[in-house]
Amino acid sequence: MRKERIAVIDGGGRGHVLLSKYLKSNHVESGIAIPGNDFMKIGQTKPAETFQNVATTDVNSIISICQDRKVTFVDVAQDNAVRAGLVDALRKAGIRALGPTAEAGKIEWDKVHARIFGERNALPQPEFKWFLSEEAGIDEVMKGADEPRFIKAAGLCEGKGSFGAETRDEAVAAIKKMKYLKDNAGRKYLVEKWLRNDDGSNGEEFSSHAVTDGNGWKVIGLAQDHKKSLDHDRGEMTGGMGCVSPPLVADGKIKLYANDIFKRAIFGMGLESNPYTGILYLSGMVVKRGGAKKVYVIEFNARWGDPEAQAIVPGIKTDLFEIGCSAVSGRTSSIDIVADCRTRVVVAGVSPGYPGNYDVVRGRRIHGLEDAQRVNGVELYGAGLKVEDSKYYANGGRLFYVVAEGSDVIMARERAYAAISHVFIDGIGRPHYRTDIGWRDMERLLRE
């Protein structure tokens, strides 16, 4: 058996869990993460290396590193890297890469393109209009009904470019925020109808991850993210404060709806001579209309989710390297993906102030991570951490992820919160975290 050297393109908890899983493969002898983080190298059973001064969009440097380290397989798990054309460049250099081309990845990095694609391929999605100027969007909102809407940046915005607006005035205020978003992500933006149930209540989001070679595809796992910074889905949008997998909202019928969406999207991209290879992430919304549940497309992501990967990947029993190779080599239809059927809850420990200013936290020592890892059924994955002399220091917004498994969400939650209770930051106290991760499924179980 040829031993492989793999690379993961990501710097946070998603990259950590992927690197750890790849290193458990009998096919893999060593791995690198670009940029990675200090926590990724701790506790690995095989050699692991990081390149923390290299950006995920620095295509030339990444190619050079992979060639120098004789990397044979790369999982491009970061959205900016997809947009930068890293997969295209890796393949041109003769290195196998799991991920879509820049053009196929446009289904994530240009949400206007994705909605127009959805129209062409009869995907269920909310009513929308898109705009290039602040004035045009505000004019549309002011002449329309005073009803709930979502205002969404078309470009990549680290999960922070979507604003729910209950009223016309809130929609106008959200449109005015578009010009301030990072990397000009809101230069083009959408105004969408807010999807709600027949009784006016909100629908329920979930995500499904599939691996595809552009023709065949298999679902890897499902999760439910918690995007707002505060309990009860209040506060600002973040990159994700935690999740649960598998979510109970995704019953058999909902899975069938999601599978049909994958089929239409993957087949549609192939028909348009733009085949999609890699991990395709469907963010769906379950809405009850006419007494029946239906799934609408909120968005697609062209890579693993974060923090969803932290909940899904540990439960995959099938060799992750073999799954990735099945997509790269056009054999996805023949791979059997088996999961361990455990429930996992992910709780993100973040710097107080995140997603706003958290400068006061940076550089402070973090205690208790070792104790947290000793809790039964718990793993920790690093993100914004620095490690010096076996001590941990805050170095970002999302610091680490507690991942706890259990027979159900009740057991998994108990373990996750028992673990994070051990952690504190010098001069600050507890890291910020949501105390209600998995609350929807808790309510479902307690009603039974």
VOGU-3710 file (C-alpha; in Angstrom, 3 decimals, decimal comma):
1> mrkeriavid> 0,000/0,000/0,000  1,398/3,387/-0,981  1,542/5,735/1,961  0,032/9,164/1,292  0,946/12,613/2,498  -2,117/14,799/2,800  -2,794/18,498/3,292  -5,825/20,307/4,672  -6,383/23,931/3,680  -7,916/25,568/6,745
11> gggrghvlls> -6,840/27,189/9,977  -9,624/26,506/12,463  -11,574/23,737/14,167  -12,799/22,369/10,855  -9,236/21,935/9,658  -8,253/20,358/12,971  -10,939/17,677/12,868  -10,246/16,914/9,202  -6,484/16,607/9,736  -7,037/14,314/12,736
21> kylksnhves> -9,414/12,090/10,791  -7,155/11,828/7,738  -4,205/10,886/9,965  -6,216/7,925/11,282  -6,377/6,437/7,785  -4,161/3,430/7,100  -3,363/5,036/3,739  -1,870/8,191/5,273  1,622/8,523/6,762  1,701/12,253/7,563
31> giaipgndfm> -0,225/15,486/7,107  0,077/19,242/6,977  -2,401/22,060/7,529  -2,232/25,428/5,789  -2,364/27,666/7,708  -3,399/25,407/10,593  -3,075/26,333/14,255  -0,884/25,304/17,179  -3,458/22,949/18,703  -3,604/20,785/15,552
41> kigqtkpaet> -0,209/19,202/16,189  -0,974/18,111/19,755  -1,936/14,490/20,343  -1,645/13,319/16,741  -0,412/9,739/16,256  1,384/10,618/13,004  3,583/13,564/11,973  1,647/16,826/11,506  2,977/20,190/10,401  1,429/23,654/10,067
51> fqnvattdvn> 2,302/26,730/7,989  0,639/29,526/9,904  2,171/32,391/7,956  0,672/31,229/4,654  -2,755/32,548/3,630  -5,306/30,133/2,201  -5,443/32,345/-0,901  -1,665/32,294/-1,500  -1,944/29,753/-4,295  1,699/29,815/-5,388
61> siisicqdrk> 3,042/29,289/-1,875  0,621/26,441/-1,209  1,602/24,692/-4,437  5,274/25,131/-3,548  4,790/23,706/-0,031  2,831/20,712/-1,343  5,503/19,950/-3,913  8,312/20,360/-1,377  6,567/18,082/1,158  5,576/15,602/-1,586
71> vtfvdvaqdn> 1,881/15,968/-0,741  -0,287/13,620/-2,783  -3,806/14,698/-1,734  -5,260/18,047/-0,618  -8,629/18,755/1,009  -9,469/22,380/0,154  -11,818/23,105/3,053  -11,787/26,907/3,044  -14,108/29,066/0,935  -11,609/31,800/0,037
81> avraglvdal> -9,200/29,163/-1,240  -11,881/27,787/-3,558  -12,615/31,254/-4,925  -8,891/31,891/-5,425  -8,697/28,894/-7,764  -6,534/26,700/-5,543  -8,192/23,471/-6,711  -7,603/24,444/-10,353  -3,929/25,153/-9,624  -3,384/21,945/-7,633
91> rkagiralgp> -4,828/19,814/-10,393  -2,704/21,611/-12,981  0,338/20,781/-10,829  -0,664/17,110/-10,810  -1,799/17,011/-7,178  -5,147/15,393/-6,354  -7,484/17,933/-4,758  -10,855/17,470/-3,056  -12,915/20,545/-3,884  -14,573/22,355/-6,763
101> taeagkiewd> -12,965/24,542/-9,361  -13,282/28,283/-8,813  -16,083/28,411/-11,379  -18,050/25,528/-9,837  -17,448/27,011/-6,369  -19,242/30,144/-7,498  -22,363/28,459/-6,115  -21,062/29,663/-2,748  -18,931/32,715/-3,391  -21,562/34,494/-5,519
111> kvharifger> -25,003/34,099/-3,975  -26,683/35,978/-6,815  -25,221/33,451/-9,244  -26,489/30,655/-6,960  -30,048/32,016/-6,896  -30,153/32,427/-10,680  -28,786/28,885/-11,029  -31,533/27,748/-8,647  -34,180/29,333/-10,872  -32,815/27,563/-13,946
121> nalpqpefkw> -32,866/24,212/-12,183  -36,213/24,510/-10,362  -34,676/24,462/-6,896  -37,076/25,459/-4,109  -35,862/28,812/-2,802  -37,280/32,080/-1,456  -38,423/34,879/-3,745  -35,525/37,271/-4,327  -34,235/40,314/-6,157  -30,641/41,430/-6,399
131> flseeagide> -29,036/44,851/-6,582  -25,759/46,583/-7,292  -26,566/49,920/-5,671  -27,818/50,933/-2,245  -30,407/53,243/-3,771  -31,999/50,574/-5,969  -32,460/48,149/-3,094  -33,890/50,776/-0,766  -36,283/51,939/-3,476  -37,521/48,367/-3,946
141> vmkgadeprf> -38,052/47,906/-0,219  -39,833/51,245/0,240  -42,325/50,634/-2,528  -43,037/47,078/-1,360  -45,071/45,780/1,551  -43,841/46,327/5,095  -42,978/42,651/5,589  -40,086/40,524/6,894  -37,101/40,116/4,567  -33,513/38,917/4,570
151> ikaaglcegk> -30,749/41,123/3,213  -27,755/39,059/2,091  -24,340/39,962/0,737  -23,565/38,081/-2,460  -19,891/37,634/-1,615  -18,024/35,652/1,031  -18,437/37,172/4,461  -17,376/34,531/7,014  -21,008/33,782/7,829  -21,688/37,393/8,830
161> gsfgaetrde> -23,309/38,853/5,710  -26,957/37,940/6,296  -29,384/40,217/8,155  -32,949/39,418/9,119  -35,255/42,415/8,885  -38,734/42,244/10,420  -39,780/45,655/9,079  -39,176/47,937/6,113  -37,011/50,247/8,241  -34,853/47,341/9,426
171> avaaikkmky> -34,404/46,213/5,815  -33,228/49,699/4,800  -30,766/49,729/7,717  -29,441/46,300/6,658  -28,971/47,453/3,067  -26,922/50,390/4,329  -24,588/47,925/6,090  -23,680/46,232/2,814  -21,055/48,797/1,844  -19,155/48,240/5,081
181> lkdnagrkyl> -18,712/44,472/4,782  -15,256/42,953/4,521  -13,648/42,495/1,090  -16,479/44,367/-0,637  -18,716/41,312/-0,105  -21,873/43,453/-0,130  -21,177/45,307/-3,367  -23,822/43,014/-4,853  -26,601/41,874/-2,540  -29,981/40,156/-2,371
191> vekwlrnddg> -33,318/41,102/-0,870  -35,198/37,894/-0,112  -38,593/37,041/1,269  -38,376/35,705/4,814  -39,497/32,064/4,777  -42,098/31,379/7,451  -44,593/28,705/8,383  -48,318/29,006/7,763  -48,792/30,315/11,321  -46,156/33,034/10,880
201> sngeefssha> -43,492/31,289/12,963  -39,973/30,838/11,652  -38,894/27,798/9,718  -36,089/25,589/11,007  -32,640/25,379/9,422  -30,459/22,328/8,993  -27,578/21,340/6,745  -26,706/18,252/4,750  -23,212/17,434/3,480  -22,654/15,345/0,355
211> vtdgngwkvi> -19,523/14,178/-1,427  -19,695/14,103/-5,214  -17,538/13,403/-8,240  -19,767/15,576/-10,427  -22,012/12,674/-11,340  -22,590/10,295/-8,447  -22,940/11,534/-4,886  -23,440/10,291/-1,320  -24,663/12,091/1,794  -22,023/12,115/4,542
221> glaqdhkksl> -24,015/13,636/7,398  -26,462/16,273/8,627  -26,230/18,954/11,304  -27,946/22,009/12,742  -25,812/25,111/13,271  -26,478/27,873/15,822  -25,353/31,061/14,081  -26,308/33,879/16,452  -23,944/34,935/19,227  -26,431/34,748/22,111
231> dhdrgemtgg> -28,887/32,226/23,557  -32,372/31,995/22,035  -30,925/32,945/18,624  -30,348/36,549/19,611  -27,374/38,788/18,966  -25,130/39,151/15,948  -24,482/36,647/13,198  -21,262/34,686/13,714  -19,371/31,993/11,886  -21,168/29,503/14,134
241> mgcvspplva> -21,470/29,096/17,905  -22,129/25,367/17,916  -24,238/22,637/16,404  -25,850/19,246/16,858  -25,622/16,215/14,587  -27,757/14,537/13,454  -30,633/17,009/13,965  -34,030/15,476/14,729  -35,790/17,895/12,342  -34,271/15,938/9,456
251> dgkiklyand> -36,633/12,967/9,426  -36,954/10,586/6,497  -39,141/12,901/4,440  -36,867/15,892/4,975  -33,857/13,798/3,926  -35,674/12,875/0,703  -36,298/16,562/-0,033  -32,618/17,322/0,585  -31,522/14,436/-1,618  -33,687/15,721/-4,460
261> ifkraifgmg> -32,070/19,156/-4,128  -28,597/17,596/-4,316  -29,645/15,643/-7,405  -30,981/18,729/-9,193  -27,972/20,875/-8,257  -25,274/18,344/-9,170  -27,043/17,291/-12,375  -27,672/20,944/-13,267  -24,028/21,935/-12,908  -23,015/18,963/-15,032
271> lesnpytgil> -25,472/19,923/-17,760  -24,004/23,420/-17,797  -20,525/21,945/-18,414  -19,454/23,025/-14,954  -19,270/19,760/-12,990  -18,916/20,029/-9,230  -16,407/17,783/-7,442  -15,865/17,702/-3,694  -17,990/18,419/-0,627  -21,273/20,181/-1,352
281> ylsgmvvkrg> -23,048/21,658/1,659  -26,774/22,360/1,484  -28,193/24,805/3,992  -31,900/24,066/4,008  -34,951/25,537/5,706  -37,873/23,353/6,781  -41,102/25,315/6,337  -44,643/24,111/6,910  -46,922/25,194/4,064  -50,497/23,995/3,673
291> gakkvyvief> -49,951/21,703/6,627  -47,043/19,889/4,936  -43,321/20,314/5,464  -41,119/21,436/2,587  -37,393/22,183/2,291  -36,131/25,422/0,733  -32,540/26,210/-0,235  -31,034/28,897/1,974  -27,591/28,581/0,397  -24,909/26,200/-0,798
301> narwgdpeaq> -21,362/26,055/0,545  -18,569/24,691/-1,612  -16,715/22,887/1,218  -17,134/21,371/4,671  -19,122/23,448/7,149  -17,606/24,990/10,261  -18,571/23,988/12,984  -20,652/21,257/11,282  -17,555/19,275/10,284  -16,583/19,052/13,957
311> aivpgiktdl> -19,884/17,272/14,651  -20,087/15,081/11,528  -16,525/13,964/10,802  -15,766/12,215/14,146  -18,745/9,921/13,608  -17,696/8,735/10,143  -16,540/5,099/10,325  -15,606/4,904/6,643  -12,000/5,881/5,899  -12,081/9,632/5,167
321> feigcsavsg> -9,190/9,395/2,720  -11,092/6,750/0,739  -14,169/8,997/0,692  -12,127/11,893/-0,677  -10,436/9,723/-3,287  -13,797/8,400/-4,468  -14,757/11,934/-5,495  -11,411/12,802/-7,056  -11,310/9,582/-9,094  -14,981/9,490/-10,161
331> rtssidivad> -16,002/6,577/-7,919  -18,402/8,220/-5,484  -21,301/5,938/-6,413  -19,322/2,903/-5,254  -18,292/4,180/-1,813  -20,328/3,121/1,234  -20,385/5,807/3,919  -21,047/4,427/7,385  -21,569/6,514/10,529  -21,516/5,443/14,175
341> crtrvvvagv> -25,085/6,619/14,898  -24,030/8,669/17,931  -25,343/12,174/18,614  -22,744/14,926/18,878  -23,030/18,425/20,295  -20,434/21,080/19,469  -20,022/24,139/21,710  -17,715/26,932/20,534  -15,677/28,689/23,199  -15,084/32,236/21,931
351> spgypgnydv> -13,424/35,422/23,096  -15,830/37,754/24,924  -16,674/40,482/22,421  -16,741/38,160/19,399  -17,846/38,729/16,634  -17,062/42,363/17,436  -13,926/43,658/19,118  -12,120/41,153/21,342  -8,671/42,761/21,465  -8,680/42,747/25,285
361> vrgrrihgle> -8,684/38,931/25,214  -5,875/38,377/22,719  -2,688/37,046/24,285  -4,273/36,042/27,590  -3,625/32,578/28,951  -6,389/29,976/28,804  -6,643/27,400/31,588  -8,553/24,152/31,908  -8,389/22,762/28,378  -6,611/19,639/29,625
371> daqrvngvel> -9,336/19,059/32,230  -12,023/19,588/29,597  -10,492/16,874/27,420  -10,628/14,387/30,288  -14,436/14,442/30,370  -15,771/11,142/29,053  -16,902/11,283/25,420  -15,310/14,691/24,741  -12,775/15,872/22,160  -11,404/19,404/21,727
381> ygaglkveds> -10,460/21,047/18,453  -8,502/24,276/18,286  -9,071/27,472/16,320  -7,792/30,784/17,704  -5,216/29,304/20,066  -1,477/29,778/20,454  0,573/27,203/22,325  3,868/28,170/23,969  5,738/25,957/26,456  2,643/23,723/26,720
391> kyyanggrlf> 0,534/26,732/27,746  -2,500/27,954/25,797  -3,158/31,574/24,821  -6,065/33,347/23,102  -5,277/34,304/19,522  -8,621/34,873/17,816  -12,391/35,109/18,051  -13,484/31,488/17,996  -10,913/29,891/20,329  -11,793/26,188/20,491
401> yvvaegsdvi> -14,624/23,689/20,083  -15,840/21,165/22,616  -17,258/18,120/20,790  -19,204/15,697/22,960  -20,886/12,469/21,931  -23,762/10,602/23,505  -26,623/8,227/22,853  -28,860/11,280/22,444  -28,661/15,055/22,583  -29,315/15,114/26,344
411> marerayaai> -26,216/13,035/27,148  -24,053/14,843/24,598  -25,065/18,279/25,945  -24,340/17,271/29,534  -20,838/16,189/28,576  -20,152/19,265/26,439  -21,141/21,733/29,131  -19,366/19,757/31,853  -16,195/20,025/29,777  -16,367/23,730/28,959
421> shvfidgigr> -17,086/24,566/32,608  -13,411/23,771/33,330  -12,107/26,550/31,053  -11,295/30,128/32,045  -9,188/32,999/30,698  -6,738/35,013/32,790  -8,234/38,343/33,853  -11,440/37,682/31,921  -13,183/34,665/33,394  -15,187/32,234/31,338
431> phyrtdigwr> -14,948/32,240/27,554  -18,212/33,236/25,956  -20,390/30,362/24,771  -24,024/29,671/24,143  -25,737/27,601/26,818  -28,583/26,396/24,599  -26,904/24,420/21,806  -29,311/21,690/20,674  -32,296/23,300/22,376  -34,736/22,374/19,614
441> dmerllre> -33,903/18,695/19,881  -33,997/18,875/23,670  -37,551/20,189/23,456  -38,493/17,399/21,048  -37,124/14,692/23,351  -38,694/16,185/26,465  -42,096/16,321/24,754  -41,982/12,599/24,005
//
